[in-house]
Amino acid sequence: MGYTVESLATISAARGDAFVQKLISGFSCRHNPEIDGYLQNRALDFTKKSMTVTHLVFDDETKLLVGYFALTHKPVTFKADILSGSQRKRIERFAKVNHESGTYTVSAFLVAQIGKNYLANGGDLITGETLLSLARNRLLIAKEQIGGQIVFVEMEHGNEFLAKFYRDNGFAIFGSRDENENGKPITYDQLFLFLK
């Protein structure tokens, strides 16, 4: 199976915003309403403002929208005591070190959103592993052009299925952060890997 990846910006420039909205209205992740909400309500605006760039993935045979991912870069902080010696050495090449707090702050690539479209043949036209691999391929292009090596993701704490998915795909946990969303406290686990 083959896939075509196109950014929302490219599609919007070629076909217009109304076409983009119609296209993404046929997307449903089914497992996480946040994935749908981001794509349908914020992705185009965030892409136009270069805050986060969303990429749609199409199955080459059926031409159906099978998934998407959103990429950006942002600073992230690692605590030195959770890293191995070799991880610390690699991170130090990119990091601002705070010896007092024992932390490293780096600019890293963030896979901000990623999701499969279960309205496209029940989600069977692409695997999560393939979707993540396509996102990594885009980040490898960015790495070649601007440098950088660290990729991270955030996921809601306690989602063992998703934690296993990321671990199986080379990510390791390095921290967590607390957020307050609509008056509800929520904890996100943070996982990272080095691009090769």
N, C-alpha and C positions, 0 to 999 in steps of 0.2 A: 504494500500500500504506500502511496505517496501523499504528501501534504504540501499545501501552499500556505505560507504565512504572509499576511499583509497587515500593515499598521492601519489603525483607524484614520490617521492623518492622510495616508495615501488614498484610501477608499473615499474619504470625504472630499478630497481635492478633485478626484476623478468623477465622482457620482453625486456628490452633494450630501448635506446633513440629513435630509429627509430619507434618502436611500439608506444611510447608515442606521438611522433609527428603526426603519422597517426591518432591516437585516438583523439587528440585535434583539428585536422584539420576539424573534423566534428562538430564543435561547433560554434554557432552564437547567440549572445545575441539579435541582431536586434535593440535594443533601444540605445545601447551605444558602438561605435566602440572601445573605450578604454578597455572595458571588454574583447573583442575578442583579441585585440592587446596584452594585458598583457599575456593572457593565451597562445597564439600561439608564442609569441616572447621572453618573459622574464621569464615565470613561472618556467620552468624546470631549467634554470640557477640559478634563485634566490633560488629555493628549494635546489639545490645542494650546494650552498654557505651558506645555513641556514640563508639567509636574510629574507625570507618570505617563509612559507611552504604552498604550494597549495594542496588542497584536491579535488579530483573529486568525484562526487556523481552519482551513478548508480541506476536506477530503478531495483528492484529485479526481477520483472516479465518479463520485456522486455530486460533487460541487457543494455539498452541504457544509454549513458551519458546524464544526465538531468540537471546538473549544476555543479558549482564549487565555492569554496571560498578559499581565501588566508589569512593566519593568521600570525601575527608577534607580537612583543612587541616593544614599543619605549617610550621615555619620552614625556610627554605632560603637558602643563601648563594651570591651571585654575585660573581665576580671582576670588578672594574671594567674590567680591560684586555681582556676578551673582549666587552664591550658597546660598541655604537655610542654616539655622543654623545646621540642622541635616546632610545635605550633607557635610558641612565643617568638622563636627566632624568625619564623616566616612572617608573623604579624608585625614585628618590629621594623621590617623594611618599609611598611606603609603607615605606621602608627605614630601618633603623638603619645608619648609615654608620660603618665603622671605617677611618679615614684611614691608620692605621699599616699595616694589612694590605691596604688597597685593596680592601675587600669591602663588599658590601651584604647585610644579612640582612633578609629579609621573611617575613611570614606569607603563604603562598600556598595556593591550592587544589591538591590532588593527585588526579589520576586514578590511584588506587592499583592498580586491576585493571580489565581490560576484555577481554571475550572473546565469541566467537560460539559458538553451539551447533550442532555439526556433526551431531548426532543428529536435528535438526529439518530434514528435507528436504536433508540434505547441507550445511547452512550457507547455502543459497541464498535463504533467506527474508529476509535482511538483509545489508547490506554493512557492512564495517568503518567506512566513512565515515559511514553513517547512525547506527550505534551510537555513534560518537564525537560526532556532532552532538547526539544525545539527551542524552549526558552534559554537553555544553557548555550545552545548554538548561537543565538543572538548575542548573548553576553560575551562569548568568545570573540565575536567580531568587534564588539566594543573594547574588549581587552587589547586586541591587536592594534586598535586605532588610538586609544587614550591611556592604556595601562590599567592597573588594578587587578586584583586576583581573588578578592573575598566576595562571596555571595551569601546572603542570608535570607531567611524566611521567618515569618511569625505565624503562630497558630494558637488557637484557643487552648488553654491548659486543660488537660484531661481527655483530649481526643486521641485515644490510643491508636485507632486505625490510621489517622493522619500522621501521628508521630512515627509509627512503624514504616509508613510509606516514605517519609523523608529519610529516616535512618537507612532503609534499604537502598536509597538513592544517594548515599554518601554524605548526608548531613549529620552533624553532631550538635547536641544541645550546648549552649554556652551561657544562657541566662534567661531572664524573664522580665516582663515589665507589666505594671498595673495601669489600667485605664478606667475611666468612668464614661460609659456610653449610655446616654439617655437616662442618667440617674442610677445606672446599674454598674457596680464594680465588676471588672473582668480582668483576668490575668492572661497574658500571652506568653507562650514559650518561644524562645528565639533559638534558631538552629543555623549553622553555617557550614560552608565547605570552601575549599580552595579550588578555583578554576584551574584545570590542567591544559 
